[in-house]
Amino acid sequence: MDDEGLEDAAILLMSLGEEEAAEVFKHLAPKEVQRLGETIAKMKAVPRERVDTILEKFTEVAEREHILVPDTDEYVKSVLRKALGEDKAALLIDRILQGSDVTGIESLKWMDASSVAELLRHEHPQIVAAILVHLEFDQAAEVLKQFTERQRNEVLVRIATLDGIQPAALKDLNEVMSKVLAGGDRMKKSTLGGVKAAAEILNMLGSSVETSVLDFVREADNELAQKIMDNMFTFDDLEKIDDKGIQALLREVQSESLIVALKGATPGLREKIFKNMSTRAAETLREDLESRGPVRLSEVEAEQKEMLKTVRRLADEGQIMLSSGGDEQFV
Protein backbone atom coordinates (compact mmCIF):
# COMPACT_ATOMS: atom_id res chain seq x y z
CA MET A 1 0.00 0.00 0.00
CA ASP A 2 1.46 3.38 -1.01
CA ASP A 3 1.25 6.60 1.02
CA GLU A 4 -1.95 7.74 -0.65
CA GLY A 5 -3.58 4.37 -0.04
CA LEU A 6 -2.55 4.52 3.61
CA GLU A 7 -4.08 7.96 3.99
CA ASP A 8 -7.30 6.81 2.31
CA ALA A 9 -7.53 3.83 4.66
CA ALA A 10 -6.81 6.06 7.67
CA ILE A 11 -9.53 8.55 6.65
CA LEU A 12 -12.01 5.72 6.15
CA LEU A 13 -11.26 4.30 9.61
CA MET A 14 -11.65 7.71 11.26
CA SER A 15 -14.95 8.13 9.44
CA LEU A 16 -16.24 4.83 10.83
CA GLY A 17 -15.83 5.81 14.48
CA GLU A 18 -13.88 4.21 17.33
CA GLU A 19 -15.91 1.01 17.81
CA GLU A 20 -16.08 0.08 14.13
CA ALA A 21 -12.44 1.04 13.53
CA ALA A 22 -11.40 -1.16 16.45
CA GLU A 23 -13.17 -4.13 14.84
CA VAL A 24 -11.27 -3.53 11.59
CA PHE A 25 -7.94 -3.35 13.42
CA LYS A 26 -8.59 -6.80 14.92
CA HIS A 27 -8.26 -8.30 11.44
CA LEU A 28 -5.00 -6.57 10.48
CA ALA A 29 -1.41 -7.71 10.85
CA PRO A 30 0.84 -5.96 13.40
CA LYS A 31 2.74 -4.03 10.72
CA GLU A 32 -0.52 -2.87 9.13
CA VAL A 33 -1.82 -1.67 12.49
CA GLN A 34 1.41 0.21 13.14
CA ARG A 35 1.46 1.93 9.76
CA LEU A 36 -2.21 2.88 9.90
CA GLY A 37 -1.86 4.09 13.49
CA GLU A 38 1.09 6.29 12.57
CA THR A 39 -0.78 7.70 9.58
CA ILE A 40 -3.89 8.49 11.65
CA ALA A 41 -1.77 10.19 14.31
CA LYS A 42 -0.24 12.51 11.69
CA MET A 43 -3.55 13.57 10.15
CA LYS A 44 -5.02 16.66 11.79
CA ALA A 45 -7.51 17.95 9.21
CA VAL A 46 -8.96 16.47 6.01
CA PRO A 47 -10.96 18.36 3.36
CA ARG A 48 -14.62 17.36 3.31
CA GLU A 49 -14.40 16.70 -0.44
CA ARG A 50 -11.68 14.07 0.07
CA VAL A 51 -13.67 12.32 2.79
CA ASP A 52 -16.70 12.15 0.51
CA THR A 53 -14.60 10.80 -2.36
CA ILE A 54 -13.09 8.05 -0.20
CA LEU A 55 -16.48 7.02 1.21
CA GLU A 56 -17.96 6.85 -2.29
CA LYS A 57 -15.01 4.76 -3.49
CA PHE A 58 -15.38 2.39 -0.51
CA THR A 59 -19.11 2.03 -1.15
CA GLU A 60 -18.50 1.14 -4.79
CA VAL A 61 -15.89 -1.49 -3.85
CA ALA A 62 -18.06 -2.92 -1.08
CA GLU A 63 -21.03 -3.30 -3.42
CA ARG A 64 -18.90 -5.36 -5.81
CA GLU A 65 -17.81 -7.76 -3.05
CA HIS A 66 -19.88 -10.68 -1.83
CA ILE A 67 -19.11 -13.23 0.90
CA LEU A 68 -19.70 -16.62 -0.69
CA VAL A 69 -19.07 -18.68 2.47
CA PRO A 70 -18.88 -17.49 6.09
CA ASP A 71 -15.75 -19.50 7.00
CA THR A 72 -13.40 -20.18 4.09
CA ASP A 73 -11.01 -22.33 6.16
CA GLU A 74 -13.76 -24.74 7.17
CA TYR A 75 -15.12 -24.78 3.62
CA VAL A 76 -11.72 -25.77 2.21
CA LYS A 77 -11.33 -28.52 4.82
CA SER A 78 -14.79 -29.92 4.16
CA VAL A 79 -14.45 -29.92 0.37
CA LEU A 80 -11.00 -31.55 0.44
CA ARG A 81 -12.09 -34.25 2.88
CA LYS A 82 -15.10 -35.15 0.74
CA ALA A 83 -13.06 -35.16 -2.45
CA LEU A 84 -9.87 -36.89 -1.28
CA GLY A 85 -10.69 -38.70 1.92
CA GLU A 86 -9.43 -37.89 5.40
CA ASP A 87 -5.77 -38.97 4.99
CA LYS A 88 -4.99 -37.34 1.65
CA ALA A 89 -6.95 -34.23 2.56
CA ALA A 90 -5.00 -33.86 5.81
CA LEU A 91 -1.75 -33.47 3.86
CA LEU A 92 -3.16 -30.67 1.73
CA ILE A 93 -5.06 -28.98 4.53
CA ASP A 94 -1.94 -28.67 6.66
CA ARG A 95 -0.01 -27.25 3.72
CA ILE A 96 -2.73 -24.77 2.71
CA LEU A 97 -3.80 -23.59 6.15
CA GLN A 98 -0.62 -24.02 8.18
CA GLY A 99 -0.04 -20.28 8.44
CA SER A 100 -3.33 -19.79 10.27
CA ASP A 101 -2.82 -22.91 12.39
CA VAL A 102 0.41 -21.69 13.96
CA THR A 103 -1.28 -18.89 15.88
CA GLY A 104 1.06 -18.72 18.88
CA ILE A 105 3.67 -16.85 16.87
CA GLU A 106 1.30 -13.90 16.57
CA SER A 107 2.09 -12.91 20.16
CA LEU A 108 5.75 -12.41 19.20
CA LYS A 109 4.81 -10.28 16.20
CA TRP A 110 3.17 -7.76 18.53
CA MET A 111 6.25 -7.49 20.78
CA ASP A 112 9.02 -4.97 20.27
CA ALA A 113 12.38 -6.30 19.06
CA SER A 114 14.21 -5.73 22.35
CA SER A 115 11.61 -7.77 24.25
CA VAL A 116 11.82 -10.65 21.79
CA ALA A 117 15.62 -10.50 21.92
CA GLU A 118 15.61 -10.62 25.70
CA LEU A 119 13.29 -13.62 25.58
CA LEU A 120 15.63 -15.47 23.19
CA ARG A 121 19.03 -14.22 24.32
CA HIS A 122 20.06 -17.35 26.21
CA GLU A 123 18.49 -19.91 23.89
CA HIS A 124 20.45 -22.13 21.51
CA PRO A 125 21.06 -20.49 18.09
CA GLN A 126 19.09 -23.26 16.38
CA ILE A 127 16.02 -22.50 18.49
CA VAL A 128 16.41 -18.77 17.89
CA ALA A 129 16.66 -19.38 14.14
CA ALA A 130 13.54 -21.55 14.15
CA ILE A 131 11.62 -18.79 15.93
CA LEU A 132 12.89 -15.85 13.88
CA VAL A 133 11.88 -17.39 10.55
CA HIS A 134 8.26 -17.07 11.69
CA LEU A 135 8.60 -13.29 12.05
CA GLU A 136 8.53 -10.57 9.41
CA PHE A 137 12.02 -10.11 7.98
CA ASP A 138 12.40 -6.56 9.29
CA GLN A 139 11.33 -7.57 12.81
CA ALA A 140 13.74 -10.52 12.76
CA ALA A 141 16.53 -8.16 11.68
CA GLU A 142 15.75 -5.78 14.54
CA VAL A 143 15.89 -8.69 16.99
CA LEU A 144 19.27 -9.78 15.65
CA LYS A 145 20.64 -6.28 16.08
CA GLN A 146 20.16 -6.74 19.84
CA PHE A 147 22.46 -9.78 19.89
CA THR A 148 26.25 -9.93 20.10
CA GLU A 149 28.13 -10.29 16.84
CA ARG A 150 28.88 -13.96 17.47
CA GLN A 151 25.25 -14.78 18.37
CA ARG A 152 24.03 -12.93 15.32
CA ASN A 153 26.39 -14.74 12.98
CA GLU A 154 25.56 -18.16 14.36
CA VAL A 155 21.82 -17.56 14.08
CA LEU A 156 22.07 -16.31 10.47
CA VAL A 157 24.07 -19.39 9.45
CA ARG A 158 21.38 -21.63 10.94
CA ILE A 159 18.59 -19.68 9.22
CA ALA A 160 20.39 -20.06 5.90
CA THR A 161 20.79 -23.82 6.34
CA LEU A 162 17.29 -24.39 7.76
CA ASP A 163 15.23 -26.35 5.23
CA GLY A 164 12.09 -26.67 7.30
CA ILE A 165 10.78 -27.26 10.81
CA GLN A 166 9.79 -30.73 11.94
CA PRO A 167 6.90 -31.38 14.36
CA ALA A 168 9.35 -32.38 17.12
CA ALA A 169 11.13 -29.03 16.77
CA LEU A 170 7.85 -27.18 17.10
CA LYS A 171 7.15 -29.11 20.30
CA ASP A 172 10.52 -28.01 21.67
CA LEU A 173 9.65 -24.42 20.79
CA ASN A 174 6.40 -24.82 22.68
CA GLU A 175 8.28 -25.78 25.82
CA VAL A 176 10.84 -23.01 25.42
CA MET A 177 8.36 -20.26 24.60
CA SER A 178 5.57 -21.36 26.93
CA LYS A 179 2.91 -21.76 24.27
CA VAL A 180 4.25 -18.94 22.10
CA LEU A 181 4.44 -21.38 19.20
CA ALA A 182 1.92 -24.12 18.43
CA GLY A 183 2.93 -27.67 17.59
CA GLY A 184 1.34 -31.05 17.17
CA ASP A 185 1.85 -34.59 15.98
CA ARG A 186 -0.21 -34.03 12.85
CA MET A 187 1.53 -30.82 11.88
CA LYS A 188 3.60 -31.25 8.75
CA LYS A 189 7.06 -29.85 8.13
CA SER A 190 6.97 -26.07 7.64
CA THR A 191 8.86 -24.68 4.67
CA LEU A 192 10.52 -21.87 6.63
CA GLY A 193 14.09 -20.66 6.71
CA GLY A 194 16.69 -21.24 4.04
CA VAL A 195 19.06 -19.08 2.03
CA LYS A 196 16.31 -16.72 0.86
CA ALA A 197 15.14 -15.99 4.43
CA ALA A 198 18.72 -15.40 5.58
CA ALA A 199 19.27 -12.99 2.67
CA GLU A 200 16.05 -11.09 3.43
CA ILE A 201 17.04 -10.61 7.06
CA LEU A 202 20.61 -9.72 6.17
CA ASN A 203 19.36 -7.05 3.77
CA MET A 204 17.89 -5.23 6.73
CA LEU A 205 20.79 -5.49 9.17
CA GLY A 206 22.95 -2.78 7.61
CA SER A 207 26.17 -2.91 5.62
CA SER A 208 28.62 -3.29 8.52
CA VAL A 209 26.72 -6.20 10.05
CA GLU A 210 26.20 -7.68 6.59
CA THR A 211 29.95 -7.79 5.98
CA SER A 212 30.64 -9.39 9.34
CA VAL A 213 28.03 -12.10 8.86
CA LEU A 214 29.08 -12.93 5.31
CA ASP A 215 32.74 -13.15 6.35
CA PHE A 216 31.75 -15.52 9.14
CA VAL A 217 29.66 -17.69 6.78
CA ARG A 218 32.37 -17.62 4.10
CA GLU A 219 34.94 -19.07 6.49
CA ALA A 220 32.67 -21.99 7.28
CA ASP A 221 31.07 -22.50 3.86
CA ASN A 222 32.04 -20.32 0.91
CA GLU A 223 29.33 -21.82 -1.31
CA LEU A 224 26.64 -21.02 1.24
CA ALA A 225 27.90 -17.44 1.53
CA GLN A 226 27.69 -17.05 -2.24
CA LYS A 227 24.14 -18.41 -2.29
CA ILE A 228 23.11 -15.90 0.36
CA MET A 229 24.71 -13.06 -1.60
CA ASP A 230 22.95 -14.19 -4.78
CA ASN A 231 19.61 -13.87 -3.00
CA MET A 232 20.27 -10.49 -1.45
CA PHE A 233 19.04 -7.16 -2.75
CA THR A 234 20.07 -6.74 -6.40
CA PHE A 235 20.02 -3.82 -8.81
CA ASP A 236 16.77 -5.05 -10.41
CA ASP A 237 15.19 -5.08 -6.94
CA LEU A 238 15.30 -1.27 -7.01
CA GLU A 239 11.97 -1.56 -8.80
CA LYS A 240 10.43 -2.76 -5.52
CA ILE A 241 11.37 0.41 -3.63
CA ASP A 242 8.53 2.92 -3.45
CA ASP A 243 8.61 6.32 -5.12
CA LYS A 244 9.95 8.24 -2.12
CA GLY A 245 12.82 5.79 -1.81
CA ILE A 246 13.68 6.15 -5.50
CA GLN A 247 13.59 9.93 -5.17
CA ALA A 248 15.94 9.79 -2.19
CA LEU A 249 18.31 7.63 -4.22
CA LEU A 250 18.23 9.92 -7.26
CA ARG A 251 19.28 12.86 -5.09
CA GLU A 252 22.46 10.97 -4.23
CA VAL A 253 23.46 9.65 -7.68
CA GLN A 254 25.38 11.56 -10.35
CA SER A 255 23.79 11.73 -13.82
CA GLU A 256 26.71 10.04 -15.56
CA SER A 257 26.68 7.11 -13.10
CA LEU A 258 22.93 6.75 -13.50
CA ILE A 259 23.17 6.62 -17.30
CA VAL A 260 25.77 3.87 -17.25
CA ALA A 261 23.95 1.86 -14.56
CA LEU A 262 20.64 2.03 -16.43
CA LYS A 263 22.23 0.67 -19.61
CA GLY A 264 21.85 -2.73 -17.96
CA ALA A 265 18.46 -2.11 -16.28
CA THR A 266 15.14 -3.74 -17.09
CA PRO A 267 12.49 -1.66 -18.91
CA GLY A 268 10.38 -1.70 -15.76
CA LEU A 269 13.16 -0.24 -13.63
CA ARG A 270 13.91 2.43 -16.21
CA GLU A 271 10.29 3.52 -16.20
CA LYS A 272 10.34 3.58 -12.40
CA ILE A 273 13.30 5.95 -12.54
CA PHE A 274 11.74 8.15 -15.24
CA LYS A 275 8.50 8.41 -13.27
CA ASN A 276 10.31 9.85 -10.27
CA MET A 277 12.09 12.59 -12.19
CA SER A 278 10.83 15.88 -13.52
CA THR A 279 9.54 15.75 -17.08
CA ARG A 280 12.56 17.63 -18.41
CA ALA A 281 15.07 15.50 -16.48
CA ALA A 282 13.36 12.28 -17.60
CA GLU A 283 13.43 13.38 -21.25
CA THR A 284 17.12 14.28 -20.99
CA LEU A 285 17.92 10.92 -19.41
CA ARG A 286 16.01 9.07 -22.15
CA GLU A 287 17.94 10.94 -24.82
CA ASP A 288 21.27 10.26 -23.10
CA LEU A 289 20.50 6.56 -22.87
CA GLU A 290 19.55 6.38 -26.53
CA SER A 291 22.56 8.35 -27.74
CA ARG A 292 25.10 6.56 -25.55
CA GLY A 293 26.84 3.81 -27.47
CA PRO A 294 27.68 0.33 -26.17
CA VAL A 295 29.13 0.25 -22.65
CA ARG A 296 31.31 -2.50 -21.26
CA LEU A 297 29.41 -4.88 -18.99
CA SER A 298 32.09 -4.45 -16.33
CA GLU A 299 31.47 -0.67 -16.31
CA VAL A 300 27.71 -1.15 -16.01
CA GLU A 301 28.09 -3.61 -13.14
CA ALA A 302 30.56 -1.31 -11.39
CA GLU A 303 28.14 1.63 -11.48
CA GLN A 304 25.26 -0.59 -10.37
CA LYS A 305 27.32 -1.78 -7.41
CA GLU A 306 28.05 1.84 -6.47
CA MET A 307 24.34 2.64 -6.60
CA LEU A 308 23.60 -0.36 -4.41
CA LYS A 309 26.15 0.92 -1.88
CA THR A 310 24.23 4.20 -1.82
CA VAL A 311 20.98 2.30 -1.38
CA ARG A 312 22.40 0.39 1.58
CA ARG A 313 23.67 3.61 3.15
CA LEU A 314 20.22 5.16 2.83
CA ALA A 315 18.78 1.98 4.33
CA ASP A 316 21.22 2.24 7.25
CA GLU A 317 19.96 5.79 7.77
CA GLY A 318 16.39 4.53 7.86
CA GLN A 319 15.29 6.16 4.61
CA ILE A 320 14.72 2.96 2.63
CA MET A 321 13.40 -0.47 3.56
CA LEU A 322 15.24 -3.15 1.63
CA SER A 323 13.91 -6.53 0.56
CA SER A 324 14.77 -8.93 -2.23
CA GLY A 325 11.26 -10.33 -2.11
CA GLY A 326 7.85 -9.83 -0.55
CA ASP A 327 4.78 -7.91 -1.63
CA GLU A 328 4.87 -4.64 0.24
CA GLN A 329 7.79 -2.38 1.01
CA PHE A 330 7.82 1.18 2.24
CA VAL A 331 10.06 4.09 3.14
C-alpha positions as CSV (number, residue, x, y, z in Angstrom):
1,M,0.0,0.0,0.0
2,D,1.5,3.4,-1.0
3,D,1.3,6.6,1.0
4,E,-2.0,7.7,-0.7
5,G,-3.6,4.4,0.0
6,L,-2.5,4.5,3.6
7,E,-4.1,8.0,4.0
8,D,-7.3,6.8,2.3
9,A,-7.5,3.8,4.7
10,A,-6.8,6.1,7.7
11,I,-9.5,8.5,6.6
12,L,-12.0,5.7,6.2
13,L,-11.3,4.3,9.6
14,M,-11.6,7.7,11.3
15,S,-15.0,8.1,9.4
16,L,-16.2,4.8,10.8
17,G,-15.8,5.8,14.5
18,E,-13.9,4.2,17.3
19,E,-15.9,1.0,17.8
20,E,-16.1,0.1,14.1
21,A,-12.4,1.0,13.5
22,A,-11.4,-1.2,16.5
23,E,-13.2,-4.1,14.8
24,V,-11.3,-3.5,11.6
25,F,-7.9,-3.3,13.4
26,K,-8.6,-6.8,14.9
27,H,-8.3,-8.3,11.4
28,L,-5.0,-6.6,10.5
29,A,-1.4,-7.7,10.8
30,P,0.8,-6.0,13.4
31,K,2.7,-4.0,10.7
32,E,-0.5,-2.9,9.1
33,V,-1.8,-1.7,12.5
34,Q,1.4,0.2,13.1
35,R,1.5,1.9,9.8
36,L,-2.2,2.9,9.9
37,G,-1.9,4.1,13.5
38,E,1.1,6.3,12.6
39,T,-0.8,7.7,9.6
40,I,-3.9,8.5,11.6
41,A,-1.8,10.2,14.3
42,K,-0.2,12.5,11.7
43,M,-3.5,13.6,10.2
44,K,-5.0,16.7,11.8
45,A,-7.5,17.9,9.2
46,V,-9.0,16.5,6.0
47,P,-11.0,18.4,3.4
48,R,-14.6,17.4,3.3
49,E,-14.4,16.7,-0.4
50,R,-11.7,14.1,0.1
51,V,-13.7,12.3,2.8
52,D,-16.7,12.1,0.5
53,T,-14.6,10.8,-2.4
54,I,-13.1,8.1,-0.2
55,L,-16.5,7.0,1.2
56,E,-18.0,6.9,-2.3
57,K,-15.0,4.8,-3.5
58,F,-15.4,2.4,-0.5
59,T,-19.1,2.0,-1.1
60,E,-18.5,1.1,-4.8
61,V,-15.9,-1.5,-3.9
62,A,-18.1,-2.9,-1.1
63,E,-21.0,-3.3,-3.4
64,R,-18.9,-5.4,-5.8
65,E,-17.8,-7.8,-3.1
66,H,-19.9,-10.7,-1.8
67,I,-19.1,-13.2,0.9
68,L,-19.7,-16.6,-0.7
69,V,-19.1,-18.7,2.5
70,P,-18.9,-17.5,6.1
71,D,-15.8,-19.5,7.0
72,T,-13.4,-20.2,4.1
73,D,-11.0,-22.3,6.2
74,E,-13.8,-24.7,7.2
75,Y,-15.1,-24.8,3.6
76,V,-11.7,-25.8,2.2
77,K,-11.3,-28.5,4.8
78,S,-14.8,-29.9,4.2
79,V,-14.5,-29.9,0.4
80,L,-11.0,-31.6,0.4
81,R,-12.1,-34.3,2.9
82,K,-15.1,-35.1,0.7
83,A,-13.1,-35.2,-2.4
84,L,-9.9,-36.9,-1.3
85,G,-10.7,-38.7,1.9
86,E,-9.4,-37.9,5.4
87,D,-5.8,-39.0,5.0
88,K,-5.0,-37.3,1.7
89,A,-6.9,-34.2,2.6
90,A,-5.0,-33.9,5.8
91,L,-1.8,-33.5,3.9
92,L,-3.2,-30.7,1.7
93,I,-5.1,-29.0,4.5
94,D,-1.9,-28.7,6.7
95,R,0.0,-27.2,3.7
96,I,-2.7,-24.8,2.7
97,L,-3.8,-23.6,6.2
98,Q,-0.6,-24.0,8.2
99,G,0.0,-20.3,8.4
100,S,-3.3,-19.8,10.3
101,D,-2.8,-22.9,12.4
102,V,0.4,-21.7,14.0
103,T,-1.3,-18.9,15.9
104,G,1.1,-18.7,18.9
105,I,3.7,-16.9,16.9
106,E,1.3,-13.9,16.6
107,S,2.1,-12.9,20.2
108,L,5.7,-12.4,19.2
109,K,4.8,-10.3,16.2
110,W,3.2,-7.8,18.5
111,M,6.2,-7.5,20.8
112,D,9.0,-5.0,20.3
113,A,12.4,-6.3,19.1
114,S,14.2,-5.7,22.3
115,S,11.6,-7.8,24.3
116,V,11.8,-10.7,21.8
117,A,15.6,-10.5,21.9
118,E,15.6,-10.6,25.7
119,L,13.3,-13.6,25.6
120,L,15.6,-15.5,23.2
121,R,19.0,-14.2,24.3
122,H,20.1,-17.4,26.2
123,E,18.5,-19.9,23.9
124,H,20.4,-22.1,21.5
125,P,21.1,-20.5,18.1
126,Q,19.1,-23.3,16.4
127,I,16.0,-22.5,18.5
128,V,16.4,-18.8,17.9
129,A,16.7,-19.4,14.1
130,A,13.5,-21.5,14.2
131,I,11.6,-18.8,15.9
132,L,12.9,-15.8,13.9
133,V,11.9,-17.4,10.5
134,H,8.3,-17.1,11.7
135,L,8.6,-13.3,12.1
136,E,8.5,-10.6,9.4
137,F,12.0,-10.1,8.0
138,D,12.4,-6.6,9.3
139,Q,11.3,-7.6,12.8
140,A,13.7,-10.5,12.8
141,A,16.5,-8.2,11.7
142,E,15.8,-5.8,14.5
143,V,15.9,-8.7,17.0
144,L,19.3,-9.8,15.7
145,K,20.6,-6.3,16.1
146,Q,20.2,-6.7,19.8
147,F,22.5,-9.8,19.9
148,T,26.3,-9.9,20.1
149,E,28.1,-10.3,16.8
150,R,28.9,-14.0,17.5
151,Q,25.3,-14.8,18.4
152,R,24.0,-12.9,15.3
153,N,26.4,-14.7,13.0
154,E,25.6,-18.2,14.4
155,V,21.8,-17.6,14.1
156,L,22.1,-16.3,10.5
157,V,24.1,-19.4,9.5
158,R,21.4,-21.6,10.9
159,I,18.6,-19.7,9.2
160,A,20.4,-20.1,5.9
161,T,20.8,-23.8,6.3
162,L,17.3,-24.4,7.8
163,D,15.2,-26.3,5.2
164,G,12.1,-26.7,7.3
165,I,10.8,-27.3,10.8
166,Q,9.8,-30.7,11.9
167,P,6.9,-31.4,14.4
168,A,9.4,-32.4,17.1
169,A,11.1,-29.0,16.8
170,L,7.9,-27.2,17.1
171,K,7.2,-29.1,20.3
172,D,10.5,-28.0,21.7
173,L,9.7,-24.4,20.8
174,N,6.4,-24.8,22.7
175,E,8.3,-25.8,25.8
176,V,10.8,-23.0,25.4
177,M,8.4,-20.3,24.6
178,S,5.6,-21.4,26.9
179,K,2.9,-21.8,24.3
180,V,4.3,-18.9,22.1
181,L,4.4,-21.4,19.2
182,A,1.9,-24.1,18.4
183,G,2.9,-27.7,17.6
184,G,1.3,-31.0,17.2
185,D,1.9,-34.6,16.0
186,R,-0.2,-34.0,12.8
187,M,1.5,-30.8,11.9
188,K,3.6,-31.2,8.7
189,K,7.1,-29.9,8.1
190,S,7.0,-26.1,7.6
191,T,8.9,-24.7,4.7
192,L,10.5,-21.9,6.6
193,G,14.1,-20.7,6.7
194,G,16.7,-21.2,4.0
195,V,19.1,-19.1,2.0
196,K,16.3,-16.7,0.9
197,A,15.1,-16.0,4.4
198,A,18.7,-15.4,5.6
199,A,19.3,-13.0,2.7
200,E,16.1,-11.1,3.4
201,I,17.0,-10.6,7.1
202,L,20.6,-9.7,6.2
203,N,19.4,-7.1,3.8
204,M,17.9,-5.2,6.7
205,L,20.8,-5.5,9.2
206,G,23.0,-2.8,7.6
207,S,26.2,-2.9,5.6
208,S,28.6,-3.3,8.5
209,V,26.7,-6.2,10.1
210,E,26.2,-7.7,6.6
211,T,29.9,-7.8,6.0
212,S,30.6,-9.4,9.3
213,V,28.0,-12.1,8.9
214,L,29.1,-12.9,5.3
215,D,32.7,-13.2,6.3
216,F,31.7,-15.5,9.1
217,V,29.7,-17.7,6.8
218,R,32.4,-17.6,4.1
219,E,34.9,-19.1,6.5
220,A,32.7,-22.0,7.3
221,D,31.1,-22.5,3.9
222,N,32.0,-20.3,0.9
223,E,29.3,-21.8,-1.3
224,L,26.6,-21.0,1.2
225,A,27.9,-17.4,1.5
226,Q,27.7,-17.0,-2.2
227,K,24.1,-18.4,-2.3
228,I,23.1,-15.9,0.4
229,M,24.7,-13.1,-1.6
230,D,23.0,-14.2,-4.8
231,N,19.6,-13.9,-3.0
232,M,20.3,-10.5,-1.5
233,F,19.0,-7.2,-2.8
234,T,20.1,-6.7,-6.4
235,F,20.0,-3.8,-8.8
236,D,16.8,-5.1,-10.4
237,D,15.2,-5.1,-6.9
238,L,15.3,-1.3,-7.0
239,E,12.0,-1.6,-8.8
240,K,10.4,-2.8,-5.5
241,I,11.4,0.4,-3.6
242,D,8.5,2.9,-3.4
243,D,8.6,6.3,-5.1
244,K,9.9,8.2,-2.1
245,G,12.8,5.8,-1.8
246,I,13.7,6.2,-5.5
247,Q,13.6,9.9,-5.2
248,A,15.9,9.8,-2.2
249,L,18.3,7.6,-4.2
250,L,18.2,9.9,-7.3
251,R,19.3,12.9,-5.1
252,E,22.5,11.0,-4.2
253,V,23.5,9.7,-7.7
254,Q,25.4,11.6,-10.3
255,S,23.8,11.7,-13.8
256,E,26.7,10.0,-15.6
257,S,26.7,7.1,-13.1
258,L,22.9,6.8,-13.5
259,I,23.2,6.6,-17.3
260,V,25.8,3.9,-17.2
261,A,24.0,1.9,-14.6
262,L,20.6,2.0,-16.4
263,K,22.2,0.7,-19.6
264,G,21.8,-2.7,-18.0
265,A,18.5,-2.1,-16.3
266,T,15.1,-3.7,-17.1
267,P,12.5,-1.7,-18.9
268,G,10.4,-1.7,-15.8
269,L,13.2,-0.2,-13.6
270,R,13.9,2.4,-16.2
271,E,10.3,3.5,-16.2
272,K,10.3,3.6,-12.4
273,I,13.3,6.0,-12.5
274,F,11.7,8.2,-15.2
275,K,8.5,8.4,-13.3
276,N,10.3,9.9,-10.3
277,M,12.1,12.6,-12.2
278,S,10.8,15.9,-13.5
279,T,9.5,15.8,-17.1
280,R,12.6,17.6,-18.4
281,A,15.1,15.5,-16.5
282,A,13.4,12.3,-17.6
283,E,13.4,13.4,-21.2
284,T,17.1,14.3,-21.0
285,L,17.9,10.9,-19.4
286,R,16.0,9.1,-22.1
287,E,17.9,10.9,-24.8
288,D,21.3,10.3,-23.1
289,L,20.5,6.6,-22.9
290,E,19.5,6.4,-26.5
291,S,22.6,8.4,-27.7
292,R,25.1,6.6,-25.6
293,G,26.8,3.8,-27.5
294,P,27.7,0.3,-26.2
295,V,29.1,0.2,-22.7
296,R,31.3,-2.5,-21.3
297,L,29.4,-4.9,-19.0
298,S,32.1,-4.4,-16.3
299,E,31.5,-0.7,-16.3
300,V,27.7,-1.1,-16.0
301,E,28.1,-3.6,-13.1
302,A,30.6,-1.3,-11.4
303,E,28.1,1.6,-11.5
304,Q,25.3,-0.6,-10.4
305,K,27.3,-1.8,-7.4
306,E,28.0,1.8,-6.5
307,M,24.3,2.6,-6.6
308,L,23.6,-0.4,-4.4
309,K,26.1,0.9,-1.9
310,T,24.2,4.2,-1.8
311,V,21.0,2.3,-1.4
312,R,22.4,0.4,1.6
313,R,23.7,3.6,3.1
314,L,20.2,5.2,2.8
315,A,18.8,2.0,4.3
316,D,21.2,2.2,7.2
317,E,20.0,5.8,7.8
318,G,16.4,4.5,7.9
319,Q,15.3,6.2,4.6
320,I,14.7,3.0,2.6
321,M,13.4,-0.5,3.6
322,L,15.2,-3.2,1.6
323,S,13.9,-6.5,0.6
324,S,14.8,-8.9,-2.2
325,G,11.3,-10.3,-2.1
326,G,7.9,-9.8,-0.6
327,D,4.8,-7.9,-1.6
328,E,4.9,-4.6,0.2
329,Q,7.8,-2.4,1.0
330,F,7.8,1.2,2.2
331,V,10.1,4.1,3.1
